[in-house]
Amino acid sequence: MKRITLVALLIFGALHISTAQKPKFKKAFNGKNFKGWVVPQDNIWWSVNDGVLLAKSGPEKKGSILWTEKLYKDFIIETDFKYGEGTVDTGIFLRTEDQQIQMGISGSLKRDMTGSPYIPGKGYPVEAEGVAELLKPNEWNTIKVKAVGPEYTIWLNGEEVLKYVSSDVPAMGSIGLQLHPGREMTTSFRNIRIATLE
């Protein structure tokens, strides 16, 4: 009887730990408006239509960043994205404009570097693996970025493509979506979800 009770307690404990560690995602984009985001002044770049967040270059190609109002320490962000017109060069900023996960064509390398970190002054210190086989250029894709301190883990369409430990990473900051300057392009996001890691 004691053995059965012990086994039951061990199973319950394992399930409890598993449940406690599972990240709880919350919608960061409601599909209707910019609630929860800091809209740039004189916004001509970002719009919302039918559950989709669209980024489109302006006539002067200045570029733009859409930042979350909330600050994050350790987190996971997951979003669907779809390339649009032009040379798509976008990405996700992690707590600062100096820590980015690239999506689309790198301006310096002239090729797709989706899933790879871009650090000013270092360029692309490592390159995500297997992206060419996983990426669907004309369809919706899903990217997931886990940021725990300086360690980043990236998944593309459900497959892990990169682990990287960065440097000079701030402890906390906003998450940003980029519309790169100097480009004529459109790109779309939907189902943006963020989990805070305790």
Secondary structure in CASP SS format (residue, H / E / C, confidence):
PFRMAT SS
TARGET T0000
AUTHOR 0000-0000-0000
METHOD secondary structure of the structure
MODEL  1
M C 1.00
K H 1.00
R H 1.00
I H 1.00
T H 1.00
L H 1.00
V H 1.00
A H 1.00
L H 1.00
L H 1.00
I H 1.00
F H 1.00
G H 1.00
A H 1.00
L H 1.00
H H 1.00
I H 1.00
S H 1.00
T H 1.00
A H 1.00
Q H 1.00
K C 1.00
P C 1.00
K C 1.00
F E 1.00
K E 1.00
K E 1.00
A C 1.00
F C 1.00
N C 1.00
G C 1.00
K C 1.00
N C 1.00
F C 1.00
K C 1.00
G C 1.00
W E 1.00
V E 1.00
V C 1.00
P C 1.00
Q C 1.00
D C 1.00
N C 1.00
I C 1.00
W C 1.00
W E 1.00
S E 1.00
V E 1.00
N E 1.00
D C 1.00
G C 1.00
V E 1.00
L E 1.00
L E 1.00
A E 1.00
K E 1.00
S C 1.00
G C 1.00
P C 1.00
E C 1.00
K C 1.00
K C 1.00
G C 1.00
S E 1.00
I E 1.00
L E 1.00
W E 1.00
T E 1.00
E C 1.00
K C 1.00
L C 1.00
Y E 1.00
K C 1.00
D C 1.00
F E 1.00
I E 1.00
I E 1.00
E E 1.00
T E 1.00
D E 1.00
F E 1.00
K E 1.00
Y E 1.00
G E 1.00
E E 1.00
G E 1.00
T C 1.00
V C 1.00
D E 1.00
T E 1.00
G E 1.00
I E 1.00
F E 1.00
L E 1.00
R C 1.00
T C 1.00
E C 1.00
D C 1.00
Q C 1.00
Q E 1.00
I E 1.00
Q E 1.00
M E 1.00
G E 1.00
I E 1.00
S C 1.00
G C 1.00
S C 1.00
L C 1.00
K C 1.00
R C 1.00
D E 1.00
M C 1.00
T C 1.00
G C 1.00
S C 1.00
P E 1.00
Y E 1.00
I E 1.00
P C 1.00
G C 1.00
K C 1.00
G E 1.00
Y C 1.00
P C 1.00
V C 1.00
E C 1.00
A C 1.00
E C 1.00
G C 1.00
V H 1.00
A H 1.00
E H 1.00
L H 1.00
L C 1.00
K C 1.00
P C 1.00
N C 1.00
E C 1.00
W C 1.00
N E 1.00
T E 1.00
I E 1.00
K E 1.00
V E 1.00
K E 1.00
A E 1.00
V E 1.00
G C 1.00
P C 1.00
E E 1.00
Y E 1.00
T E 1.00
I E 1.00
W E 1.00
L E 1.00
N C 1.00
G C 1.00
E E 1.00
E E 1.00
V E 1.00
L E 1.00
K E 1.00
Y E 1.00
V E 1.00
S C 1.00
S C 1.00
D C 1.00
V C 1.00
P C 1.00
A C 1.00
M C 1.00
G E 1.00
S C 1.00
I E 1.00
G E 1.00
L E 1.00
Q E 1.00
L E 1.00
H C 1.00
P C 1.00
G C 1.00
R C 1.00
E C 1.00
M E 1.00
T E 1.00
T E 1.00
S E 1.00
F E 1.00
R E 1.00
N E 1.00
I E 1.00
R E 1.00
I E 1.00
A E 1.00
T E 1.00
L C 1.00
E C 1.00
END
